[in-house]
Amino acid sequence: MPDATPLATLAMALLSGAKNDDPTLWYVTRGAAATAYLLLTAVMAFGVILSFRGLEGLMRGWRVYDLHQVLTLLMLGFVGLHLVTLYLDPYEPFSLLKLVWPFAETYRPLGTALGVLTLYLLVLVALSSWARRLLSTRLWYLLHLTSYVAFILVTIHGLLTGADSQTPWMLGVYSGSSALVALLTLGRIYFAAQAARERRARSARASSLRNR
């Protein structure tokens, strides 16, 4: 049986932080948010890599798809921890309504609204992955494209609402993560365009051979 002591310690720290001026909740909230963002970056990166043609053997060997799924679950778990600690925070408590409705919060309303919208998009993308066999390929693909929207929205959310968003280390996290996702996406577009050109060239050669 796994040792439940760390979980019990964390629960006690959260509860005690909610009752006094202990900054534990704030640290857990910000740590959970930053960890969820880094995990989302990794999920996005592996998701883009999965679309690269010619790497099927490498991806099978490294179990990239399985890693992609595990990281998604971890990311959602840290998002959940972020929401729980926001609810318990005695300084700026968020009610359940504020956590699920984009326009209910008056504290930095734009950034908060973007965070709630991001939550819905992330849940939608995750559910579409688990229900992939029930969806058409086109619908699944379109739903997965919204992960790019979610990544952009959550980056803006962090910059607008994060208490430490302007610190050098957090700005480095945002800029580095955004650069990685952007570079991989450009690579995806390049390889997709190259594959399309090759298909057109093969089709043209086959058509010319038939017309001889």
Summary of the structure (lengths in Angstrom):
residues: 212
radius of gyration: 21.4
end to end distance: 73.0
largest distance: 85.3
contacts: 571
relative contact order: 0.10
helix: 81%
strand: 0%
